[in-house]
Amino acid sequence: MWYVVQVMAGREFAVQRLIERMAGDGVLSECFVPCYEVQKHIRGAWRTCTSVLFPGYLIVVTDNASDLQAALRRVPAFAKVLGSDGKFIPLEPREVAWIDAFTEKGHRVIGVSEGVVEGDQVVILKGPLMGHAGWIRKIDRRKRTAYLEMEMFGRTIRTKLGLGIVRKQ
């Protein structure tokens, strides 16, 4: 099962390493910070950079939630599995499928989407946003970024993904 662990924003990778060290391979199948690629203009050239997709969250894959909870108690940083009434709530199958469709184990980075603007509508031609244009709340063509609002982790999350607008019609 995939579980979401809340951590302090900006400390995702440090807490990921701590969890991997404290829990070990017997408890975790995988522990990762979901990221996305975005094109940035640096010193006159476009470069591909990665950023954290959900600041303040990381994802652990385990079949033993109680051992995971015991390992998190030993982590010397804020790390809490999301849940309610003392029960851990795993990610929904559609959320797992969305992350799994555009990433692979060992490289959990979502690529850049491409699209066009037709009038006042955005049409996604390829990439992870294809079929999810309704999530887009704002586009920054200069930064090649789409600002999204989506249902994840049982709440509404605001995040960003890389989006290159090929042309405007």
Secondary structure as UniProt FT lines:
FT   STRAND          2..7
FT   TURN            9..10
FT   HELIX           12..23
FT   TURN            25..27
FT   STRAND          28..32
FT   STRAND          35..42
FT   TURN            43..44
FT   STRAND          45..52
FT   TURN            55..56
FT   STRAND          57..62
FT   HELIX           65..74
FT   STRAND          79..81
FT   STRAND          83..84
FT   TURN            85..86
FT   STRAND          87..88
FT   HELIX           93..102
FT   TURN            105..106
FT   STRAND          109..110
FT   STRAND          113..118
FT   TURN            119..120
FT   STRAND          121..126
FT   TURN            128..131
FT   HELIX           133..135
FT   STRAND          136..140
FT   TURN            141..144
FT   STRAND          145..152
FT   TURN            153..154
FT   STRAND          155..168
//
